[in-house]
Amino acid sequence: MLRVVLADDEKKVLLLMCKLIDWESLGFEIVGMASDGMHALEMIRDKQPHLLVTDIRMPGFDGIDLIRQAKQIQPGLHFIVVSGYAQFEYAQNALKYGVEGYLLKPLKVQEMTDLLTRLKGKLSEQATIEYRLKKSDEREQERIIDTLIGEIHGDVRTSSAVRSFNLEYGLPSNGCYFAAIVKPDIPSAWKNPDGVHAMMKHALEIVRQELRQLKCGFAAAIRREGVAVAAYLPEYQPIEVKQCFTKIRKEIEKQRDLFWGIRATICLGSRCSAADALGASMREALWLCIDRLCHTPVWRDAETDIPDFHAYYTMDSSCKRRFQEAAEYLNKEQYIGELEDSYRDVMSRQPLWGKMLEDWFLEILTAMRYGMQRNGETDNSFYQRMMDGLWQAINAQELFRLLHDDMCGKIDRLRNERMLREARPITDAKRFIQQHYQEALRLEDVSNAVGFNATYFSAMFKKETGQNFMDYLTELRMNKAKELLCSDENSVQDVADQIGYRDLKYFSRLFKKTTGISPSEYKKLYR
């Protein structure tokens, strides 16, 4: 909807304009009404409307002064003048400021509707162009941030990001560059991915809005690590920068009604005089950001809180192998035991840094992934979600719960899938036996039908059914024989033939062994 502010010193006229025009059906929404020029200007600052409908003569200053000052506040604002004066000079002055229309009172509904319809078409086209330009700029910002963070992980070189940053914003070679991470943290965030996504988009808008107020060149984009920022100032102003980012943090934390316990952490990398050092500044900001798993200050600055890039965690090779074995054999009990032991080990390290917890997490995730791949697991999306969870965790306990709950859930799913895979050939084998039990059926016939060698199939069949193949086939035939013997039309010989036994004596002996009585006695009993 296009936003409209109405300004007229007569309240009756304001109410009449509201009621006479079907604003909503035309695509407009009245967001404010003012009875003098001063209040109208305040509403323009606050509501950022697309259209101002104003009278010419009002207390404070007239409509022409209001239009002139409103243009300074919001250059893209459109105007319609509604006046009781038909003098040429008023209309001429109004048109000089780009007014869309000059309508005389009493207001004619059709004239106003036609004017609004034409204006809507113009505003919609303009809004589309502005939206495309905005999206193009946002995509360029995302590319710059992706390139900077990619360089930290060894994916690309920083130089391309630096060139993009300088070319996009026309920045000089001298000045102050720095990177920052704005990290909103929500307890148990991975349980509410849609809510987290919405919160991150909102946080990005807050960051961009406040950085514009700081009047700095910047690129900002959402990453799994948080809202990442690369910024330039002609001269670094520590108080103004801290005020800007403090306001960002407080605006994010205002969302506590929607996200209980939400907390925002601001992590600044070192300031540098050359853009090609932005990668190093971003690396520092990311180190400070992951360190919130151990330390919880809401403001981290690499120039006073120096990252220790030499602190890392390395898992013992024998421990890695045990994790790999647990994953390969889908042994959940072994995995839980190893996880608990390794968690106690990493938490005992002093001093303990967030980067060490990240290393620990990645060591386990890598070992488990390798083991599951040996078991035939190829789903990469699970590991991407786990990496997202690493940056959504707010402390070491949440990181442990993520590794425990999600990895155990993954093992359970793979176990069930394996059971289904193994049970499917047995289901097919049972179906084949049902269709061919009347024939001289052999183990090799059934195993060939389901695509396994006889030895492996025999073991798998016993494991899934609790019976070997011959016992299962005999039980099936005997149950069918009982049904057929209850019919007067079938002799014992007929029944033996129909269920696959050509030797009557053998059938009778087998039937008696199974039921305790001979086929003839069974037939008499149930006649």
C-alpha positions as CSV (number, residue, x, y, z in Angstrom):
1,M,0.0,0.0,0.0
2,L,1.2,3.6,-0.8
3,R,1.3,5.7,2.3
4,V,-0.6,9.1,2.5
5,V,-0.5,12.0,4.9
6,L,-3.4,14.5,4.8
7,A,-2.9,18.1,5.9
8,D,-5.7,20.7,6.3
9,D,-6.5,23.3,9.0
10,E,-10.2,22.2,8.9
11,K,-10.9,18.9,10.7
12,K,-14.2,18.5,8.8
13,V,-12.3,18.7,5.5
14,L,-9.8,16.0,6.7
15,L,-12.7,13.7,7.8
16,L,-14.5,14.4,4.5
17,M,-11.4,13.4,2.5
18,C,-11.1,10.2,4.5
19,K,-14.8,9.2,3.8
20,L,-15.3,10.4,0.3
21,I,-12.4,8.6,-1.3
22,D,-12.1,4.8,-1.2
23,W,-8.3,5.0,-0.5
24,E,-7.8,1.3,0.1
25,S,-9.3,0.1,-3.2
26,L,-7.0,2.6,-5.0
27,G,-4.0,1.1,-3.3
28,F,-3.4,3.9,-0.7
29,E,-3.3,3.9,3.1
30,I,-3.8,7.1,5.2
31,V,-1.0,6.9,7.8
32,G,-1.5,10.4,9.3
33,M,-3.5,13.6,9.4
34,A,-2.3,17.0,10.5
35,S,-4.1,20.3,11.0
36,D,-1.0,22.5,10.6
37,G,2.3,22.6,8.7
38,M,4.5,21.8,11.7
39,H,2.7,18.5,12.5
40,A,2.6,17.6,8.9
41,L,6.4,17.9,8.7
42,E,6.8,15.7,11.8
43,M,4.5,13.1,10.2
44,I,6.6,13.1,7.0
45,R,9.8,12.5,9.0
46,D,8.1,9.7,11.0
47,K,5.9,8.0,8.5
48,Q,7.9,8.4,5.3
49,P,4.8,8.7,3.1
50,H,4.6,8.4,-0.7
51,L,2.0,11.2,-1.0
52,L,1.1,14.4,0.8
53,V,-2.3,15.9,0.2
54,T,-2.3,19.5,1.6
55,D,-4.3,22.7,1.8
56,I,-2.5,26.0,0.7
57,R,-3.3,28.1,3.7
58,M,-2.6,26.6,7.2
59,P,-1.4,27.9,10.6
60,G,2.4,27.9,11.1
61,F,3.3,28.1,7.4
62,D,1.3,27.7,4.3
63,G,1.2,24.7,1.9
64,I,3.9,26.0,-0.4
65,D,6.3,26.3,2.5
66,L,5.3,22.9,3.7
67,I,6.0,21.4,0.2
68,R,9.4,23.1,0.0
69,Q,10.5,21.8,3.4
70,A,9.0,18.4,2.8
71,K,11.0,18.1,-0.4
72,Q,14.2,18.7,1.6
73,I,13.3,15.9,4.1
74,Q,12.0,13.4,1.5
75,P,13.0,14.4,-2.1
76,G,10.9,11.6,-3.7
77,L,7.6,12.7,-2.0
78,H,4.6,13.5,-4.2
79,F,2.0,16.2,-3.6
80,I,-1.6,17.0,-4.3
81,V,-2.9,20.5,-3.4
82,V,-6.5,20.9,-2.4
83,S,-7.5,24.6,-2.0
84,G,-10.4,27.0,-1.8
85,Y,-8.4,29.5,-3.7
86,A,-8.4,29.6,-7.5
87,Q,-5.7,32.3,-7.9
88,F,-3.3,31.6,-10.7
89,E,-0.2,32.4,-8.6
90,Y,-1.0,29.6,-6.1
91,A,-1.4,27.1,-8.8
92,Q,1.8,28.3,-10.6
93,N,3.9,28.1,-7.4
94,A,2.5,24.6,-6.6
95,L,3.3,23.3,-10.1
96,K,6.9,24.8,-9.8
97,Y,7.5,22.3,-7.0
98,G,6.3,19.4,-9.0
99,V,2.8,19.1,-7.5
100,E,0.8,16.3,-9.2
101,G,-2.5,18.2,-9.1
102,Y,-4.2,21.3,-7.9
103,L,-7.8,20.7,-7.0
104,L,-10.4,23.2,-5.8
105,K,-12.8,22.9,-2.9
106,P,-15.5,21.6,-2.7
107,L,-13.6,18.4,-3.6
108,K,-15.0,16.4,-6.5
109,V,-14.7,12.7,-5.9
110,Q,-14.2,11.7,-9.5
111,E,-11.4,14.3,-10.1
112,M,-9.6,13.1,-7.0
113,T,-10.0,9.4,-7.9
114,D,-8.7,10.0,-11.4
115,L,-5.7,11.9,-10.1
116,L,-4.9,9.2,-7.5
117,T,-5.3,6.4,-10.2
118,R,-2.7,8.2,-12.5
119,L,-0.4,8.8,-9.5
120,K,-0.6,5.2,-8.4
121,G,0.6,4.0,-11.8
122,K,3.6,6.4,-11.7
123,L,4.5,5.5,-8.1
124,S,4.2,1.8,-8.8
125,E,6.6,2.1,-11.7
126,Q,9.0,4.2,-9.6
127,A,8.8,1.7,-6.7
128,T,9.6,-1.2,-9.0
129,I,12.7,0.6,-10.3
130,E,13.8,1.5,-6.7
131,Y,13.2,-2.1,-5.6
132,R,15.4,-3.4,-8.4
133,L,18.1,-0.9,-7.7
134,K,17.9,-1.8,-4.0
135,K,18.1,-5.6,-4.7
136,S,21.0,-5.1,-7.1
137,D,22.9,-3.1,-4.4
138,E,22.1,-5.8,-1.8
139,R,23.4,-8.6,-4.0
140,E,26.6,-6.7,-4.5
141,Q,27.0,-6.2,-0.8
142,E,26.4,-10.0,-0.3
143,R,29.1,-10.8,-2.9
144,I,31.6,-8.5,-1.2
145,I,30.9,-10.1,2.2
146,D,31.0,-13.6,0.8
147,T,34.3,-12.9,-0.9
148,L,35.9,-11.5,2.3
149,I,34.8,-14.4,4.5
150,G,35.6,-16.9,1.7
151,E,39.2,-15.6,1.7
152,I,39.5,-16.4,5.5
153,H,38.6,-20.0,4.8
154,G,41.0,-20.1,1.8
155,D,38.3,-20.1,-0.9
156,V,39.3,-16.9,-2.7
157,R,41.6,-13.9,-2.5
158,T,40.7,-10.7,-0.7
159,S,41.8,-8.5,-3.6
160,S,38.6,-9.1,-5.6
161,A,36.5,-8.1,-2.6
162,V,38.6,-5.0,-2.1
163,R,38.2,-3.9,-5.7
164,S,34.5,-4.5,-5.5
165,F,34.2,-2.5,-2.3
166,N,36.2,0.5,-3.5
167,L,34.5,0.5,-7.0
168,E,31.0,0.1,-5.6
169,Y,31.3,3.0,-3.2
170,G,34.0,5.2,-4.9
171,L,36.1,5.1,-1.8
172,P,39.5,6.9,-1.6
173,S,42.7,5.1,-0.9
174,N,43.1,6.7,2.5
175,G,40.7,6.5,5.5
176,C,39.6,3.9,8.0
177,Y,38.4,0.4,7.1
178,F,37.1,-2.2,9.5
179,A,34.9,-5.3,9.6
180,A,32.2,-6.2,12.2
181,I,29.9,-9.1,13.1
182,V,26.5,-8.3,14.6
183,K,25.3,-11.6,16.2
184,P,21.7,-12.0,17.4
185,D,21.5,-15.0,19.7
186,I,18.3,-16.9,20.4
187,P,18.3,-19.8,22.9
188,S,17.6,-23.1,21.2
189,A,17.6,-21.3,17.8
190,W,17.9,-24.4,15.7
191,K,14.4,-25.5,16.9
192,N,12.8,-22.5,15.2
193,P,14.6,-22.0,11.9
194,D,11.8,-19.8,10.4
195,G,11.8,-17.5,13.3
196,V,15.6,-17.2,13.2
197,H,15.5,-16.4,9.5
198,A,12.9,-13.6,10.0
199,M,15.0,-12.2,12.9
200,M,18.1,-12.1,10.9
201,K,16.4,-10.2,8.0
202,H,15.1,-7.7,10.6
203,A,18.6,-7.4,12.1
204,L,20.1,-6.7,8.7
205,E,17.6,-3.9,8.1
206,I,18.5,-2.4,11.5
207,V,22.2,-2.6,10.7
208,R,21.8,-1.0,7.3
209,Q,19.5,1.8,8.6
210,E,21.9,2.7,11.4
211,L,25.0,2.6,9.3
212,R,23.4,5.0,6.8
213,Q,22.9,7.4,9.8
214,L,26.6,7.0,10.5
215,K,27.2,8.1,6.9
216,C,29.8,5.5,6.2
217,G,30.5,3.4,3.1
218,F,29.5,-0.1,4.0
219,A,28.5,-3.6,2.7
220,A,26.3,-5.8,5.0
221,A,24.9,-9.2,4.5
222,I,23.4,-12.1,6.4
223,R,25.8,-15.0,6.9
224,R,25.4,-18.1,9.2
225,E,28.0,-16.3,11.5
226,G,25.6,-13.3,11.9
227,V,25.2,-10.0,10.0
228,A,28.6,-9.4,8.6
229,V,29.8,-5.8,7.9
230,A,32.6,-4.2,6.0
231,A,32.8,-0.5,6.6
232,Y,34.7,2.7,5.6
233,L,35.0,6.0,7.3
234,P,37.1,9.0,6.2
235,E,38.1,9.3,9.8
236,Y,37.4,6.8,12.6
237,Q,35.1,8.3,15.3
238,P,35.1,5.8,18.2
239,I,32.2,7.4,20.1
240,E,29.9,7.7,17.1
241,V,30.8,4.1,16.0
242,K,30.1,2.7,19.5
243,Q,26.8,4.6,19.7
244,C,25.8,3.3,16.3
245,F,26.4,-0.3,17.1
246,T,25.0,0.0,20.6
247,K,21.8,1.3,19.1
248,I,21.8,-1.7,16.7
249,R,22.2,-4.1,19.6
250,K,19.4,-2.5,21.6
251,E,17.0,-2.4,18.6
252,I,17.6,-6.1,18.1
253,E,17.1,-6.9,21.8
254,K,13.7,-5.1,21.7
255,Q,12.4,-8.3,20.0
256,R,12.4,-10.1,23.4
257,D,8.5,-10.2,23.2
258,L,8.9,-12.5,20.2
259,F,12.2,-14.2,21.0
260,W,12.6,-14.8,24.7
261,G,16.1,-14.4,25.9
262,I,17.4,-12.8,22.7
263,R,20.8,-11.2,23.0
264,A,23.0,-9.4,20.5
265,T,26.8,-9.3,20.5
266,I,28.8,-6.8,18.6
267,C,32.3,-7.9,17.4
268,L,34.6,-5.3,15.8
269,G,37.8,-6.2,13.9
270,S,40.8,-3.9,14.0
271,R,40.8,-0.7,12.1
272,C,43.1,-0.4,9.2
273,S,44.1,2.3,6.7
274,A,44.1,0.1,3.6
275,A,41.1,-1.8,2.2
276,D,43.2,-4.9,1.5
277,A,43.5,-5.5,5.3
278,L,39.7,-5.9,5.6
279,G,40.1,-9.7,5.4
280,A,42.3,-9.7,8.5
281,S,39.8,-7.4,10.3
282,M,37.0,-9.8,9.4
283,R,39.0,-12.8,10.7
284,E,39.3,-11.0,14.0
285,A,35.6,-10.2,14.2
286,L,34.7,-13.8,13.5
287,W,37.2,-15.1,16.2
288,L,35.5,-12.8,18.7
289,C,32.1,-13.8,17.6
290,I,32.7,-17.6,18.1
291,D,34.3,-16.8,21.5
292,R,30.9,-15.8,22.8
293,L,30.5,-19.5,23.4
294,C,32.8,-19.1,26.4
295,H,32.7,-15.3,27.2
296,T,29.6,-13.2,27.1
297,P,30.4,-9.4,26.8
298,V,28.0,-7.8,24.4
299,W,30.8,-5.6,23.0
300,R,34.0,-7.1,21.7
301,D,36.7,-5.0,20.0
302,A,39.8,-6.7,18.5
303,E,42.0,-3.6,19.4
304,T,41.5,-4.0,23.1
305,D,40.4,-7.7,23.3
306,I,43.1,-9.3,21.1
307,P,42.3,-12.6,19.5
308,D,44.6,-15.5,20.2
309,F,44.9,-17.3,16.9
310,H,47.4,-19.8,18.4
311,A,44.8,-21.3,20.7
312,Y,43.2,-24.3,19.1
313,Y,42.0,-27.8,20.0
314,T,43.3,-31.0,18.4
315,M,41.6,-34.4,19.0
316,D,43.7,-37.5,19.7
317,S,43.9,-39.7,16.6
318,S,42.6,-42.8,18.5
319,C,39.6,-40.8,19.7
320,K,38.9,-39.8,16.1
321,R,39.0,-43.5,15.0
322,R,36.5,-44.4,17.8
323,F,34.1,-41.7,16.5
324,Q,34.5,-43.0,13.0
325,E,33.8,-46.6,14.1
326,A,30.7,-45.4,16.0
327,A,29.5,-43.7,12.8
328,E,30.3,-46.5,10.4
329,Y,28.5,-49.1,12.5
330,L,25.8,-46.7,13.6
331,N,26.6,-47.5,17.2
332,K,24.7,-44.8,19.1
333,E,25.8,-46.0,22.5
334,Q,29.5,-45.9,21.6
335,Y,29.0,-42.4,20.1
336,I,27.3,-41.0,23.2
337,G,30.1,-42.4,25.4
338,E,32.8,-40.9,23.2
339,L,31.0,-37.6,23.0
340,E,30.7,-37.3,26.8
341,D,34.4,-38.2,27.3
342,S,35.6,-35.7,24.7
343,Y,33.3,-32.9,26.1
344,R,34.8,-33.3,29.5
345,D,38.2,-33.2,27.9
346,V,37.7,-30.0,26.0
347,M,35.9,-28.2,28.9
348,S,38.9,-29.0,31.2
349,R,41.3,-26.9,28.9
350,Q,42.5,-23.7,30.5
351,P,42.2,-21.1,29.2
352,L,39.2,-22.2,27.1
353,W,38.3,-20.1,24.0
354,G,35.4,-20.3,21.7
355,K,37.7,-21.1,18.8
356,M,38.7,-24.3,20.7
357,L,35.1,-25.3,21.0
358,E,34.6,-24.7,17.3
359,D,37.6,-26.9,16.6
360,W,36.2,-29.6,18.9
361,F,32.8,-29.5,17.2
362,L,34.4,-29.7,13.7
363,E,36.7,-32.6,14.7
364,I,33.7,-34.7,15.8
365,L,31.5,-33.6,12.9
366,T,34.3,-34.5,10.4
367,A,35.0,-37.9,12.0
368,M,31.3,-38.8,12.1
369,R,30.8,-37.7,8.5
370,Y,33.7,-39.8,7.3
371,G,32.4,-42.9,9.2
372,M,28.9,-42.5,7.8
373,Q,30.2,-42.1,4.3
374,R,31.9,-45.5,4.7
375,N,28.4,-46.8,5.6
376,G,27.0,-45.3,2.3
377,E,25.7,-42.0,3.8
378,T,25.8,-39.2,1.2
379,D,23.3,-36.6,2.5
380,N,25.3,-33.3,2.8
381,S,22.3,-31.2,3.9
382,F,22.5,-32.6,7.5
383,Y,26.1,-31.4,7.9
384,Q,25.2,-27.9,6.5
385,R,22.4,-27.7,9.2
386,M,24.9,-28.8,11.8
387,M,27.3,-26.0,10.7
388,D,24.4,-23.5,11.0
389,G,23.7,-24.9,14.4
390,L,27.3,-24.3,15.5
391,W,26.8,-20.6,14.9
392,Q,23.3,-20.6,16.4
393,A,24.5,-22.2,19.7
394,I,24.9,-19.6,22.5
395,N,27.2,-21.6,24.8
396,A,29.1,-24.8,25.2
397,Q,26.1,-26.6,26.7
398,E,24.0,-25.9,23.6
399,L,26.8,-27.1,21.4
400,F,27.0,-30.4,23.3
401,R,23.2,-30.8,23.0
402,L,23.3,-30.2,19.3
403,L,26.0,-32.9,18.9
404,H,24.1,-35.2,21.2
405,D,20.5,-34.8,20.0
406,D,20.9,-34.2,16.3
407,M,23.7,-36.7,15.7
408,C,21.8,-39.4,17.7
409,G,18.7,-38.6,15.7
410,K,20.7,-39.0,12.5
411,I,22.1,-42.4,13.7
412,D,18.5,-43.5,14.5
413,R,17.3,-42.5,11.1
414,L,20.1,-44.3,9.3
415,R,19.5,-47.4,11.4
416,N,15.9,-47.4,10.4
417,E,16.8,-46.9,6.8
418,R,19.2,-49.7,6.9
419,M,16.6,-52.0,8.5
420,L,14.2,-51.1,5.7
421,R,16.8,-51.7,3.1
422,E,17.6,-55.1,4.6
423,A,14.0,-56.0,5.1
424,R,12.9,-55.1,1.6
425,P,14.6,-58.1,-0.1
426,I,13.1,-60.4,2.6
427,T,9.7,-58.9,1.8
428,D,10.3,-59.6,-1.8
429,A,11.4,-63.1,-1.0
430,K,8.3,-63.8,1.1
431,R,6.2,-62.6,-1.8
432,F,8.1,-64.9,-4.2
433,I,7.6,-67.8,-1.9
434,Q,3.9,-67.1,-1.6
435,Q,3.6,-67.2,-5.4
436,H,5.8,-70.3,-5.9
437,Y,5.4,-72.5,-2.8
438,Q,3.5,-75.2,-4.8
439,E,6.7,-75.7,-6.9
440,A,9.8,-77.7,-6.0
441,L,11.3,-74.5,-4.5
442,R,15.0,-74.3,-3.5
443,L,16.9,-71.7,-1.5
444,E,18.9,-70.8,-4.6
445,D,15.7,-70.1,-6.6
446,V,14.5,-67.5,-4.0
447,S,18.0,-65.9,-3.5
448,N,18.4,-65.5,-7.3
449,A,15.0,-64.0,-7.5
450,V,15.9,-61.2,-5.0
451,G,19.5,-60.7,-6.3
452,F,21.6,-62.2,-3.5
453,N,23.9,-65.1,-3.3
454,A,22.4,-68.1,-1.4
455,T,24.7,-68.0,1.6
456,Y,24.2,-64.3,2.3
457,F,20.5,-64.5,1.7
458,S,20.1,-67.4,4.0
459,A,21.8,-65.5,6.9
460,M,19.8,-62.4,6.2
461,F,16.5,-64.3,6.0
462,K,17.2,-66.0,9.4
463,K,18.1,-62.6,10.9
464,E,14.9,-60.9,9.7
465,T,12.4,-63.7,10.2
466,G,13.9,-65.8,13.0
467,Q,13.5,-68.9,10.8
468,N,15.7,-70.5,8.2
469,F,14.3,-70.7,4.6
470,M,13.2,-74.4,4.8
471,D,11.4,-74.0,8.1
472,Y,9.6,-70.9,6.8
473,L,8.6,-72.7,3.6
474,T,7.4,-75.8,5.5
475,E,5.3,-73.7,7.9
476,L,3.7,-71.9,5.0
477,R,2.9,-75.1,3.2
478,M,1.5,-76.8,6.4
479,N,-0.8,-73.8,7.0
480,K,-2.1,-74.0,3.5
481,A,-2.5,-77.8,3.9
482,K,-4.8,-77.2,6.9
483,E,-7.0,-74.9,4.9
484,L,-7.3,-77.4,2.0
485,L,-7.9,-80.5,4.2
486,C,-11.0,-78.8,5.6
487,S,-12.6,-79.1,2.2
488,D,-14.5,-82.3,1.3
489,E,-13.4,-81.9,-2.3
490,N,-9.7,-82.4,-1.6
491,S,-8.1,-85.8,-0.8
492,V,-4.9,-86.0,1.2
493,Q,-3.1,-86.7,-2.1
494,D,-4.7,-83.7,-3.8
495,V,-3.5,-81.5,-0.9
496,A,0.0,-82.8,-1.0
497,D,0.1,-82.1,-4.8
498,Q,-1.3,-78.6,-4.4
499,I,1.3,-77.5,-1.8
500,G,4.3,-78.9,-3.6
501,Y,4.9,-82.4,-2.2
502,R,4.9,-85.3,-4.7
503,D,5.8,-87.9,-2.1
504,L,2.6,-88.6,0.0
505,K,4.4,-90.4,2.7
506,Y,6.9,-87.6,3.2
507,F,4.0,-85.0,3.3
508,S,2.1,-87.1,5.9
509,R,5.2,-87.6,8.1
510,L,6.0,-83.8,7.9
511,F,2.4,-82.9,8.6
512,K,2.2,-85.1,11.7
513,K,5.5,-83.8,13.0
514,T,4.1,-80.2,12.6
515,T,0.6,-80.7,14.0
516,G,0.8,-83.9,16.1
517,I,-1.8,-85.8,13.9
518,S,-1.8,-87.2,10.4
519,P,-3.5,-85.5,7.5
520,S,-6.3,-88.1,7.4
521,E,-7.0,-87.6,11.1
522,Y,-7.0,-83.8,10.7
523,K,-9.4,-84.1,7.8
524,K,-11.8,-86.3,9.9
525,L,-11.5,-83.9,12.8
526,Y,-12.5,-80.8,10.8
527,R,-15.0,-82.5,8.5
